[in-house]
Amino acid sequence: MSAEIANNRKAGRDFHILEKVEAGIELKGTEVKAIRAGKVNVSDAFARVENNQVFLYGCDIQPWETAGEWFQHAAKRPRRLLLHKREILKLAAATAIKGCSLPLLRMYWKNRRVKVELGVGKGKTHSDQRQDIKKKVELREAQREMSRFNQR
């Protein structure tokens, strides 16, 4: 059973997602408590491969109010992602291609653990984004016409 914590809708708009990868994330105790309280923002989050490890940047987990200052975490610190070595090498090869990056797609619970879904994405141009919007509008209009026709 997986319950979604946060979803990055901006990644679907800005990238063509070529492949999806599930990864664990290394968190502190106060970060888990803050995630349970819903104080997470993943709209600008992305991953980067450094020294045969994958780190998550831009994931904003707000501090947990009731924790003391000794146990508190930084809101936008880099967090290590937990992947197998062959998966890390595969992601490193994918990001070596010009224009490819690793945006965070969503964060969710899986068996009482926090997991993240990364996407190997190639950036969209503005014309690609306009074409996607045009397709959505055409599909919506076609569905409206079908529902009007079926109501008669």
C-alpha positions in Angstrom: 0.0 0.0 0.0 1.5 3.3 -1.0 0.1 6.7 0.2 1.3 9.7 -1.7 3.0 12.4 0.3 3.8 15.0 -2.4 3.5 15.1 -6.2 5.6 17.3 -8.5 3.2 18.3 -11.3 5.7 20.8 -12.6 8.0 18.0 -13.7 5.4 16.6 -16.1 5.0 20.1 -17.6 8.7 20.8 -18.0 10.2 17.4 -19.0 9.5 14.4 -21.3 9.8 11.6 -18.8 11.7 8.7 -20.4 12.1 6.4 -17.5 11.0 6.1 -13.8 13.1 4.9 -10.9 12.1 4.2 -7.3 14.6 5.1 -4.6 14.8 5.2 -0.8 15.8 8.4 0.9 18.0 8.9 4.0 16.1 11.0 6.5 16.5 12.2 10.1 13.8 11.6 12.7 12.5 15.2 12.7 12.3 15.1 8.9 10.0 12.0 9.1 7.8 13.7 11.7 7.6 16.8 9.5 6.7 14.7 6.4 3.9 13.0 8.4 2.6 16.5 9.3 2.6 17.3 5.5 5.3 20.0 5.6 7.1 19.0 2.4 7.5 20.8 -1.0 9.0 18.9 -4.0 8.2 21.3 -6.8 11.9 22.2 -7.4 13.5 19.0 -6.4 16.0 17.2 -8.6 18.7 14.5 -8.1 22.4 14.5 -9.1 25.0 11.7 -9.3 28.2 12.6 -7.4 31.0 10.2 -6.4 29.0 7.1 -7.2 26.1 8.3 -4.9 22.9 10.0 -5.7 21.8 13.1 -3.8 18.5 14.9 -3.8 18.6 18.7 -4.0 15.8 21.3 -3.6 13.4 19.2 -1.6 12.0 21.5 1.1 11.1 19.7 4.3 10.1 22.4 6.9 11.4 22.1 10.4 9.3 20.2 13.0 8.0 22.8 15.5 8.2 20.7 18.7 11.8 19.5 18.2 14.5 21.2 20.2 17.2 23.1 18.4 19.7 20.3 19.0 17.7 17.8 17.0 16.4 20.2 14.3 17.3 19.6 10.6 18.0 22.1 7.8 15.1 22.6 5.5 16.8 22.3 2.1 19.8 20.1 2.9 21.1 17.6 0.3 19.7 14.2 1.1 21.3 10.9 0.0 19.1 8.5 -2.1 19.4 4.8 -1.6 19.9 2.8 -4.8 21.8 -0.2 -6.0 25.2 0.3 -7.6 24.0 -0.7 -11.1 21.0 1.7 -10.8 23.4 4.5 -9.9 25.6 3.7 -12.9 22.6 3.6 -15.2 21.4 7.0 -13.9 24.9 8.4 -14.3 25.0 7.3 -17.9 21.5 8.7 -18.5 22.4 12.1 -17.2 25.7 12.2 -19.2 23.5 12.8 -22.3 23.1 16.5 -23.0 19.7 17.8 -21.9 18.8 14.9 -19.5 18.2 15.4 -15.8 16.7 13.6 -12.8 13.6 15.5 -11.6 11.7 14.2 -8.5 8.3 13.1 -9.6 6.6 12.1 -6.3 7.3 11.2 -2.7 5.2 8.4 -1.1 5.0 5.9 1.7 5.7 2.2 1.0 5.7 -0.3 3.9 6.2 2.5 6.5 9.2 3.9 4.6 9.5 7.1 2.6 10.3 6.4 -1.1 10.8 8.9 -4.0 10.2 8.4 -7.7 12.8 9.9 -10.0 12.3 10.4 -13.6 15.0 10.5 -16.3 13.7 13.6 -18.1 14.6 15.5 -21.2 13.6 19.2 -21.1 10.7 20.4 -23.1 10.8 23.5 -25.2 8.1 26.2 -25.1 6.6 24.9 -28.4 6.4 21.4 -26.9 4.6 22.8 -23.9 2.1 24.7 -26.1 1.4 21.5 -28.1 0.7 19.6 -24.9 -1.7 22.3 -23.8 -3.4 22.2 -27.2 -3.9 18.4 -27.1 -5.4 18.7 -23.6 -7.9 21.4 -24.7 -8.9 19.4 -27.8 -9.4 16.2 -25.7 -11.5 18.1 -23.2 -13.7 19.6 -25.9 -14.2 16.2 -27.5 -15.2 14.7 -24.2 -17.7 17.6 -23.7 -19.2 17.0 -27.1 -19.5 13.3 -26.4 -21.3 13.9 -23.1 -23.7 16.4 -24.8 -24.4 13.9 -27.5 -25.0 11.1 -25.0 -27.4 13.3 -22.9 -29.8 13.7 -25.8 
